[in-house]
Every structure is written in C-alpha cells, then in structure tokens.
C-alpha cells in the first residue's frame, strides 16, 4: 500500500535527494542499455513507489523537510586517532557547518590526555580539542606525513 503525505517517514532512514535522483538516473541508464526508454520523471516516480511513497512529490517533500542527518551527538562516545595517536573521547560540542559534503565542528574531551609532541625530550599534552570533520570522521587538515589530524573510527 502506498503511503500518503500524512504518514510519517521521518523515523525511516531515507537516502538524500541527490542519492534518490542518482538511483533514478541509473535505472534509466540500465533500461536504456536493455532497449527500453523511460522519461526521467517516470524513473523518479518508480523510485518513489519503490520507497513506498504515492509519488515523487510526496517523497521529495518528506526527504526535503527532514532535519539533516548528523552522525555526531552531544554526549556520545567516539574513538579514533588524533595526530596519529589513539584516543577515546566524549563529544562536548557539535555544530553543523553545512556544505557538500556536510561538515561538523566537534569539541572532543579525551579520556586520557594525548601527547602532541613527538620529541622524546619534552611533552605537551592535550585533553580537549576542536576539529572540523566530514561525515566519515576525518579532517581535511593533515599532519606532515599526510594523515588527517583527526580520524574517528566507527
């Protein structure tokens, strides 16, 4: 049974509009390769039906009106590498920076301070850091050896 606009799909993990449109393009290309022609609008309607929606406009409205997915939650626990050193931390702050791909400004509080100096003669420990990461948990800023400054692992 097809869903109506009044039914809630917000709790479902729906793909982004870009992903849905890409699915429709791939469907058209596949059918074209098999000798079947289909309009772009028809392929969008079929994707909507496949997702359980009455039509493309209903799916588009639902996906377009949902809050953006944020993989980082205030107070959640994360682990990864900071300047190449393993850490576990609590997320103390999250701010969406937007963009494509989506980026986030995080404030992390490490369980154990991390030594940010690689020299044996002295140390400098850091326990709280701010970083800008993408949806994969990596910073665009890199260390001198080419690794991201922060790498979160799932």
Secondary structure, DSSP 8 states (H G I E B T S, - for coil): --B-TTS--TTS----HHHHHHHHHHHHHHHHHTT----HHHHHHHHHHHTTBSSHHHHHHHHHHS----S--TT-EEEEEETTEEEEEEEEEEEEEETTTTEEEEEEEEEEEEE----TT---EEEEEEEEEETTSBBS-B-TTS-BSEEEE-
